[in-house]
Amino acid sequence: PENEVVSNFIGAPNILDCDCCRDLGHGVVEANCGGLPIIVAHDGNSVDRIALLPRDIYVSDTLPQGPGVNRFRGTITKIWYADDSVRIEVSVGKQNLVAEVPHHIFAEMNLEVGKEVFLILKLRRIRAYECRCDHK
């Protein structure tokens, strides 16, 4: 985001460095980011990092139905309140991801630090970035 006001409005993105990636064909790759296998739409060279806004991470206190693509189990490590939502930091493997949920959904799920939650990273919202340097 361009400045702090914009960052507070849209949320600072989760930026994950990728250790390696594997081409799955048809414009899809599996990027390994700190031990998390994340499926991303990408047609090009190796993915160096990915970015995802907090509002594009679905949070559930129960195991969601559906395929296991980009679904992870983690533990809430931090909670802070914004005007329009609640931001939740979740430890997933070696990564800390920040998700955002509306106040009423946060209250319904009775979320608190230390509670286990399930995350779904929305495939269409993940941005992949290639290395623009000579050493990779």
C-alpha positions as CSV (number, residue, x, y, z in Angstrom):
1,P,0.0,0.0,0.0
2,E,1.1,3.5,-0.8
3,N,0.8,4.9,2.8
4,E,-0.4,4.0,6.3
5,V,-4.0,5.2,5.7
6,V,-4.3,3.0,2.6
7,S,-2.7,0.1,4.5
8,N,-5.2,0.5,7.4
9,F,-8.0,0.6,4.9
10,I,-7.1,-2.5,2.8
11,G,-4.8,-4.2,5.2
12,A,-1.1,-4.7,4.6
13,P,-0.6,-7.8,2.4
14,N,0.8,-11.1,3.6
15,I,4.1,-11.5,1.7
16,L,5.6,-15.0,1.7
17,D,9.0,-15.8,0.3
18,C,9.0,-19.0,-1.8
19,D,11.7,-21.6,-1.4
20,C,10.9,-23.5,-4.6
21,C,8.1,-24.1,-6.9
22,R,6.8,-26.9,-9.1
23,D,4.9,-26.4,-12.4
24,L,1.7,-28.3,-12.4
25,G,0.8,-27.4,-16.0
26,H,-2.0,-25.3,-17.4
27,G,-0.8,-22.1,-15.8
28,V,-0.7,-23.4,-12.3
29,V,2.3,-23.9,-9.9
30,E,2.7,-25.2,-6.4
31,A,4.9,-22.7,-4.5
32,N,6.5,-23.9,-1.3
33,C,6.6,-20.9,1.0
34,G,8.2,-21.7,4.3
35,G,6.9,-25.3,4.3
36,L,3.4,-24.3,3.1
37,P,2.5,-25.8,-0.4
38,I,0.4,-23.0,-2.0
39,I,-1.2,-23.4,-5.4
40,V,-1.1,-20.2,-7.5
41,A,-2.1,-19.3,-11.0
42,H,1.1,-18.4,-12.8
43,D,2.4,-18.7,-16.3
44,G,6.1,-17.8,-16.4
45,N,9.4,-18.4,-14.6
46,S,9.9,-19.5,-11.0
47,V,7.8,-17.8,-8.3
48,D,10.0,-15.9,-5.9
49,R,7.2,-14.7,-3.6
50,I,3.5,-14.4,-3.2
51,A,1.2,-11.8,-1.8
52,L,-2.3,-12.0,-0.4
53,L,-4.4,-9.5,1.4
54,P,-5.8,-10.4,4.9
55,R,-9.4,-10.0,3.6
56,D,-8.7,-12.7,1.1
57,I,-8.0,-15.4,3.7
58,Y,-11.2,-17.2,4.9
59,V,-11.1,-18.2,8.6
60,S,-13.2,-21.0,10.1
61,D,-13.3,-22.4,13.6
62,T,-14.4,-25.8,12.1
63,L,-12.9,-27.8,9.3
64,P,-14.4,-26.4,6.1
65,Q,-16.0,-28.7,3.5
66,G,-14.4,-29.0,0.0
67,P,-11.0,-29.8,-1.5
68,G,-7.8,-29.3,0.5
69,V,-6.3,-26.8,-2.0
70,N,-4.7,-23.9,-0.1
71,R,-6.3,-25.0,3.2
72,F,-4.2,-24.9,6.4
73,R,-4.7,-25.4,10.1
74,G,-3.1,-22.9,12.5
75,T,-3.2,-21.3,15.9
76,I,-4.2,-17.7,16.6
77,T,-1.3,-15.8,18.0
78,K,-2.6,-12.2,18.0
79,I,-5.9,-10.3,17.6
80,W,-6.4,-6.6,17.0
81,Y,-9.5,-4.6,16.2
82,A,-9.9,-2.2,13.3
83,D,-12.9,0.0,12.7
84,D,-14.5,-2.2,10.1
85,S,-13.1,-5.7,11.0
86,V,-11.0,-7.8,13.3
87,R,-7.5,-8.8,12.2
88,I,-6.1,-12.1,13.4
89,E,-2.6,-13.4,13.2
90,V,-2.4,-17.1,12.7
91,S,0.7,-19.2,13.1
92,V,0.8,-21.9,10.3
93,G,4.0,-24.0,10.2
94,K,6.9,-21.5,9.9
95,Q,4.6,-18.7,8.7
96,N,2.5,-16.1,10.4
97,L,-0.5,-15.1,8.3
98,V,-2.8,-12.1,9.0
99,A,-6.5,-12.7,8.2
100,E,-9.4,-10.3,8.5
101,V,-13.0,-11.0,9.5
102,P,-16.0,-8.8,10.1
103,H,-16.8,-8.1,13.8
104,H,-20.1,-10.1,13.8
105,I,-18.4,-13.2,12.4
106,F,-15.5,-12.9,14.8
107,A,-18.0,-12.7,17.7
108,E,-20.0,-15.8,16.4
109,M,-16.8,-17.9,16.2
110,N,-15.7,-16.9,19.7
111,L,-12.1,-16.6,18.6
112,E,-9.2,-16.0,21.0
113,V,-5.5,-16.2,21.2
114,G,-4.4,-19.9,21.3
115,K,-7.4,-21.2,19.5
116,E,-7.0,-23.5,16.5
117,V,-8.5,-22.3,13.3
118,F,-8.7,-23.3,9.6
119,L,-7.6,-21.0,6.8
120,I,-8.4,-21.0,3.1
121,L,-6.2,-18.9,0.9
122,K,-8.4,-17.7,-2.0
123,L,-6.7,-18.9,-5.1
124,R,-7.9,-16.1,-7.4
125,R,-6.6,-13.5,-5.0
126,I,-3.0,-14.7,-4.6
127,R,-0.5,-12.7,-6.5
128,A,2.7,-14.4,-7.7
129,Y,6.0,-12.5,-8.3
130,E,9.0,-13.7,-10.2
131,C,12.5,-12.8,-9.1
132,R,13.8,-9.8,-11.0
133,C,17.4,-10.3,-10.0
134,D,20.4,-12.1,-11.5
135,H,21.2,-14.4,-8.6
136,K,18.1,-16.6,-8.7
